[in-house]
């Protein structure tokens, strides 16, 4: 389960391509791909570049006109799907970066 104190990154076996404001993520090991719309792409960009998922959530909350709980649910659902498909690696915020990333 993903928590907002966790950190996230794209595994080495994931290829990311931006297309306008949308993106496609390809798991090179399974050959499965996942398309993200503009909002999903922004979520991806922030969770993979901020110190933790909570920081990304706070930035998204400032950028979008959305209820906090709705954003929290949508972000957690997206991250869960990405982790399930091997497109995102998550680890505890207080742990060092995993070797596999």
PyMOL commands that set and color helices and strands:
alter all, ss='L'
color gray80, all
select helices_A, chain A and resi 38-47+53-63+68-84
alter helices_A, ss='H'
color red, helices_A
select strands_A, chain A and resi 7-9+14-19+22-27+32-36+89-91
alter strands_A, ss='S'
color yellow, strands_A
deselect
rebuild
show_as cartoon
